[in-house]
Amino acid sequence: MSKPTDLVQGTLDILVLKMLALEPMNGWAISERLRQVSAEALVVSHGSLYPALHKLEHIGLVTAEWRTTDNNRRAKFYTLTRPGRQFLKAQTTDWVRLSSAITAVLHLQEV
């Protein structure tokens, strides 16, 4: 299983932004969705996730508000901002280009 420290620098940010592009979520829901979608390959600790969320909020890529969850607990829900959507779009384009290049190199046939 990958740990956040195993991820390429900045990857956690774009993964979180992608989750929030789908719908506003609290930290626990973001972590669970990443785990489920990645078939449990990406397990993000709260010690990595919440600092990333706070950073994204501080730089204006997400906003946050306190709400009540389905199980009647208060949690901070994060929403992607317009600059966050623009940032995610640019980063996704860069990531796809970079990952395609790396994949091409890794698929070279050995002699």
C-alpha positions, 0 to 999 in steps of 0.5 A, spaced: 500 500 500 502 506 498 503 511 503 503 519 502 510 519 503 511 514 497 507 519 493 510 524 488 510 530 491 504 534 490 500 528 488 496 528 495 493 535 493 491 533 486 487 527 489 484 531 494 482 536 489 479 531 484 475 528 490 472 535 492 471 536 484 466 530 485 462 533 491 463 537 497 466 532 503 469 532 510 476 529 511 474 522 513 469 521 506 475 524 502 480 518 505 475 513 504 473 515 497 480 515 495 481 508 499 475 505 495 477 508 488 484 505 488 482 498 491 485 500 497 492 502 494 492 509 497 491 509 504 492 516 506 493 518 514 489 523 517 496 526 519 497 527 512 490 529 509 488 534 514 495 538 513 494 538 506 486 540 506 488 546 511 494 548 506 489 548 500 484 552 504 489 557 506 491 558 498 484 558 496 483 552 492 478 549 497 473 553 502 471 549 508 464 550 513 462 546 519 456 541 517 452 535 521 454 529 518 449 523 516 451 520 523 449 526 526 456 529 528 459 535 526 465 535 521 468 540 516 466 539 509 471 542 504 468 545 497 473 546 491 473 553 489 473 556 482 481 557 482 481 550 485 478 547 479 483 551 474 489 548 478 486 541 478 485 541 470 492 544 469 495 539 474 491 533 471 494 535 464 501 535 467 500 529 471 497 525 465 503 527 460 508 526 465 505 519 467 504 517 460 512 519 459 514 514 465 510 509 462 513 509 455 520 508 459 518 503 463 515 499 457 521 499 453 523 492 452 530 489 455 535 487 450 
